[in-house]
Amino acid sequence: MSRAGHPDLVRNPVPAFDLVLFGAAGDLACRKLFPALYRRDMEGVLPEGSRILAVGRRPMSDDEFRQELAAKLGGGEEALRRFLGRILYRCADFESPETVGALAQDLTDPSRVRAFYLSIPPRYYAPLCRALGEQGLVTPLSRIVVEKPIGSNLASARAIMDEVASVFDERATYRIDHYLGKETVQNLLVLRQANTIFERLWSNRDVDHIQITCAEEVGLEERAGYYDSSGALRDMVQNHVLQLLCLVAMEPPNSLSADAVRDEKLRILKALQPIEGADVLARTVRGQYEAGLIRGAPVLGYQSEFGRASETETFVAIRTELRTWRWAGVPIFLRTGKRMAGRYSEIVVTFKPVPHSIFDGLGPDGRIEPNRLIIRLQPDEGMQLFTMSKIPGSGRLRLRRTALDLRFGEAFHEPAPDAYERLITDVLRGDQTLFMRRDEVEAAWSFVDPIAAGWQAHYRLAHRYPAGANGPPQAFGLIAREGRNWHDL
């Protein structure tokens, strides 16, 4: 059975739509957005007659764009032909109201859902939104999707969001973070609220500490200009990492409505212990990769790759806490970096050790290891619960840590949809649950901005680490000072 026949999609069908994709020839659109839409179309999720208006700055015909896209998509001839038939290409200057207004000749049905996806640099958000409003392209069924980063600090984020809000109200604004579309992330709510075994353990009474790691093997790729002005703190911590923390630590919402879920996420962001001034020296680590090896192949250091001297951080580790009854006193360690030893994103919840062990000397290295729940977002989405077990045999009693292993691909015998498949479908259906509300974005910047200011005043030089390592030695010291260790591959 195709996913189109699943009860969720039967109950919440995608309505007929016109999707206007700005930045259609860009990397994100070609690598993620069009493939996601193509898979949705092959599954029968996209209604007949729905169209995709691909908008770019490079002049070309419909057929020229379709041919370029076809070479990147591949797939079955009939399915590809049907999908490409939905696509029209239009050339427009994102800062020119006149050329944007010319799209009106293709957008003639105000009874359809009209979704504008801004897969373009944030500096174009404001002029493009103004042009859409001035040219009468915004209808009561219109929605807008904006990619991160939204600004470079709280003030710039507010300025951008004010411009967007002058044309699109909050109910029509979808701030996308693709991490929130991953199956494992969505399963965090189910794990806690549908299984009493975990919800009863989910507090400072039983949890020793929490780790969240988002590690990348890649370097700058095609993002050098943007990344050097942003760095790991703004590029990853302000959105992806903090959103994962919200879903791990939030209180159970009173329903699955979008605002009920986002209200609880906001409370977590506001409960973060501030890191200000010289506190950054004790509670954060800044790093930057040097030359090293990735999968056995030599790679350049950041400054050689970028082409000039820079102290932009490519690695961040943070030690924080939440000022709530549930989590008071539980250390939370956040970590993200480029050119690390592996590509993986995971959440590790380490539980407190047993209060009294009768098995001293029988475990590995004579220790009884605490239980750990590892929630893997990528690759191989799934969960592992590590427990102590007896090693089979009739000899001396010996213990070893073993895993109860749930891998979604194996358990459900079908590949999980890509995050963008789910998120684009939610935009078209009008479901904002997995999208950030404005006050969430502002609260995240309110936590990150003082760290950036503290670095500027007290911590301007980043510690170095070789490509292929799991960050600089200082990051290991950050967690080791409290008698704990990072969970590394």
N, C-alpha and C positions, 0 to 999 in steps of 0.2 A: 504493500500500500504506500503510495506517495504521501509526503507530509501534507499535501493539500487535503487529504482525506482525514487527517487527524482531527479529533474533537475540538481542539483549541482553535484551529483555523476554520472549522465549520461554524463554531459559535461566533468567531470574530473574523469574518471574511474581510479581505482587503477590498475597499471600494474602488470604483473606477477613478483613475487619477491621471494628472499630468505632472510629471517629475521634471523640474528644471534644474539641471546639474551644471553649475558654474565651475569652471576649471576642469572641463571634461577631458582635456588632453593631458592632464597632470598625472603625476605618479600615483597618488592615492586613488584617483578615479579609475585608472587603468589597472592597477594592481589589486584593488579591493572592491570598489563600488560596482563597477560594471560586472565583474565575475559574480558578486553576490546577487545582483539583479538577474543575471543570466540563470543562475541556479534556481532562484525563486520562480522564474518563468518556466524552466524545464519541469519543475514540480507542480505546475498548474496553479500557483498561488496568485499570479498577476492576472487581473481580469482582462478579458478581450477588449480591445480598443484603447487600453491604457497606453500612454506614450511617454517617452523619455526625450526631453529636449536638451541635447548636449550643447553647452555654450562654452566657447573658447575664444582666445584672442587671435588665433591663427586662421586666416581665410582658407577654407576648403569646402568642397561640396559634400552633400549627404553621402554619396557613394564613396568618396575618398576617405571620409572619416570611418564609414562602416568597414571598408577594406582594412584600414589600419587596426581597427578594433578586432575584426575577425581573426587577424593573424595572432593576436594576443589571447583570444578566448579559446579557439579550437572547439572540439566537441562534435556532436552529431550534425550532419548537414541540414536536416529539416529543422531541428530545434534552433540551430544558429540562425538559419534564414528567418524563422519566425521572430526571434528576439531582435535581430538587426532591423526587421521591418517596423519595430516600434520606435526606432531612433531617428530623430531629425537633428542635423547639426546646424548651428547658427554662430556666426562670428559677432562678438560684441566687445566693446571697451567697458570694463566694469565700472569705470569712473565717468562714463558718458551717459547721461539720462536719455539722450536721443537714441543711441544704439540699443540700450536696454529696452527702451519703449517700443522698438521695432518688433520685439518678441510678442507683442499683443496680437499680431496677425496670426500667430500660431496658438494663442491661448484665448479661445473664443467661447468656451463653455464654463460659465461661473458656477454651474451646479456640480462640477467635479472637484474632488480634492486636488488642490494645487500646492505642491511641495517644492520649495526652493532650497536646494542643497548648496551651501557655500564651501566648496572644496578649493578654497583660495586663501592667500595670506590674509591675516586678520586686518591689515591696513585697508583692505578693500571693503570690509563689512559695512562700515558707516556709509560711504558714498553709494554702494550698491543698494543698500536698504532704502536710502533716500530716493534713489532713482525708481525703485520698484513702487514706492508709495506715490511719488509725483506722477508717474506714468499710468496710474490706475490699474496696476497688475495684481494688487492685493485684494482678494475677495474674502468673505466671511469664512470660507473653507480653506484658506491659505495657511500654510505652515512654513517655518524657516528652520533649517538645520545649520548650526555653526559648529565647526571643529575647534578643538583646543589647539594652541593656547589662546585663551581669551585674555588679552592684555599681558603685560610683563610685571605688573604689580596691582595692588588694589585700586589705585587711582585710575590707571589706564583701563583696567577691566570695567570699572564703573562707567567710564566715558564711552567705551564701546557698547556696553549693554544699554546705556541710556539711548544711544543712537538707534540700536535695534528696536528698543521698546517704543520709540517714537512712531514706529510703523507696525510692529507686531506685538501684540500683548503677550503676557507670560504664558497663557494657555496655548499660544500658537508657536512658542519658541522651544526648540529642542537642542540643548547643548550636549553634544555627543561625546562620549568617552567609550571607545570600543571595548575596553576591559569589562565594562558592565554588561556587555552582550555575551560574554563567554558563559558556557553552560555551567562550569564549576562555580563561577561567581553567583549565578542565580541560585545554584544549589545550596549556597550558604544559608539562605533563609529557610529552605526546606530542612537542612541538616539540624538546625536549632529548633525551629518551631513545630516540626512534625515528628521529632524524636526526643522523648523525655530524657533518655539516657544522656544526651548532650546538654540540653537546656539546664538540667539540674547541676551539671558540672561547670557551667559557663559563667564563672565569677571568680573573684579574688579568693574565695574559700578554697578552690581546687586548682586554679590555673596559676602556674609559677611565672610564666612570661609568654609573650607573643612576639613572633618574628614575621616580617613581611619582606620578601626579596623579589625584586624585578631585575633580572640580570640579562644583559645582551652580549653577544659576541661581536656584533658589528661595531664599526667606528662611525665616521661622519657620513659616509655614503654621499648622497646628493644634498645634504642639509647643512653644509658647513656654515653658510652665512647666518641662517636662523639659529643653529645650535650654539654658535659662539656667543651670540647675544642673549642666549637663554640659559644654557647649562642644565645639568641634571636636576637641580632643585626646582626650577620652574617648569622644565619639560616633563618631568616624571612625578616628582613628589607632590606638587601642588594639585595634581589631578588623579592620575592612576593610583598612586600609592595611598593617598589619603582616602580615596573612594573605597579601596579594598578594606582599609581599617574601619571605615564606617559600617560596612556590611558585616564585618566580624564582630564588632563591639556594640552595635546598636541594640536598643531595647526592642522587644517584640512589638511591632505596630498593631493597632487595633483592627486593621484590615490590610488587604493587598492593594488598596487604592494608591494612586501615584503620590498624593500628598501625605497620606499616612506614613508611607515608607520614607519619603523624603524629610518629613518632620523629624523622624528618629535619627536619620543620618545627620541632620543639621545639629541636633543636640550633641552628638559625638564631636563634631568639628569644634563646637563652642566649648567643649569640655577639655580640649587638649591643653596640657600644661604649657604655658608660653616659654619660648627660649629666646632670651633677649640679651643684648650687650655681650659682655665677656662670658656669659653662660655658654656661648657657642664653642668655646675652647674645650669645655668638659663634656658637652652633650651632643656634639656633632663632629663629623669627620668629612673634610673635603679632599677629594683625590683627583688625579689626572693621569691617564695612562701614558706610559712611555713605550718604546719599541719592545716587541716581544714576539711570542708565538701563539697563533690561534689555530687549533687543530693541526699542529706541526708545521704550519707555514708562517714565515716571518711577516710581520706587519709593522708599519710605521708608528711612531709615537704621535700623540695628538697634535703637537705643535708642528711637526714635519708634515703631517697630513693636512693641517689647516693652512700651512704656508707662512706663518709668522708667529712671533712670540705671543702667548696668551696664558692667562691663569684661570680660564673658564674651567669649572669642575666637570668632570665626566663621571664622577662617583660621589655619592652622598650616603652617609650613615647617620642616623639620628636615634637618640635615646630619649623617649618621652613617656608620659603617663596620662591617664584620663582622670579628671577630678569628678568622679561619680561614685556612688555607693557600691555599684557592682564591681568596678575596676580599680578602686583606690589602692595604691601600693603595688600594682602589677606593672613591671617594666615592659615597655613596648619598644621594640627595636625595628627600625625601618632602614632599608638598604636598597640602593639601585645603582647601576653602573654600566658603562660600555666597555667593550673589550675584556669581558670577564671570562672565567674558565668555562662557562657554558651558557647556553640560552635557556633560561627557565624563569618562571614566575610562580611563587608558592607562598602559602601562609602556613606557618608552623605554630601550633598551640602546644606548649609543653606544660604538662600537669605536674603538680607538686609530688615529691617522692612519698612513698608510704611512711606513715609516722613511726612505725617500728618494724624492722625487717628481721625475719627469722632465717633469711637466706644469705647472711653475710658470708662472703668468700665463695659463693657458688655461681655468681654471675660472671660475665666477661670482665677480666681485670679485677675480679673480686667485688664488683659493684652491681647493685640492682639499678638498672637504668629507669628513669621516669617514663611514664607513658607520653607518647607524642602523637598528635593528630597532624598529618601533613596534607594540606589541600593544594593540589597541583593545578595551576591554571594553564600552563603550557610548558613543554609539550606533553602529550599523553594525559589529557585532562582526567582527573580522578582524585581519589582520597586514599590515604593509608593511615591506619591506626596501629601504632607500634605498641606491643605488649610484651611482657616477660612470659616465656613458656619453658617447660621442661624439655630438655633434649632427650629424644627417645633412647632407651637402653636400660639394661638391668643392672648396670654398675652404679657408681657414685652419682648422686643427684647433682645434675648440672643444669644451669639455666642459660637461655639465650634470648635475645630480643627478636621477635618475629612480627610480621606485618599482616594485618587483615587488609586486603588489597581490593579496592574497587576502581576499575578503569572503565570509564563510560563507554568507550568503543567496544570493549568486550562484553560488558554487562547488557547493553541494549542492542548489540549486533547491527548497528547502523552508525555511520559517521555523524558526529555532532555538527550542526550547521555553523558556518562561520559567524563570528560576532556581528558583522555588518549585515548578514542576512536577517538576523533577528531584529536588529535596531532599525533598519530601513523599513521592514514590515511594520514595526511598532509606530514609526512616524506616519505611515500611510493609514494605519488603523486609528491613530489619535491616542495612543497609549504612552504617557510620559513617565511611567514608573522607573525606567532604566536611564533616564536623562537627568542631568543636573539642573536644579532650580537656581535662580539667581542668588538667593541668600546662601546656598551652599558654596557657590563660586566665591562669594565675598568672604565667607568664613574661612575657606581654605587659604585665600590670599592673606587674611589677617594672621594666620599662623605662620605662613612662609615669609612674609615681608620682614618681620623682625630678625629672622635668621639671616636673610640676605644683608640686612643693615649691619648686623653683628659681624658678619664676615668682612664687610667692607672696612669696618673700624678695627677689628682685632685679628683677622684670620685671612689675609688677602692671598697668601701663597698656598697653593694646593699641594698636599703630599703626593708623591709619585708612586706609581705601582706599574710593574711590567704587564703589558698586554698578555692575557692568558691567566692572570692571577685573579683572586677573588677580592681585589681591593688592596689598599695600602695596609701595612702592619698596624697602623693606628686604629683601624676599624676593628681589628681583633682585640686590641686593648680596650676599646670602648665597652665591649660586652664581657671580656674576661675579667675586668675589674670587679664585676659582680658575681664571679664564679660561674659564668655561663659561656656557651660557645655558639657560634653561628652553625646552622645546619647547612652544610655544603654538599654538593653532588660528589 
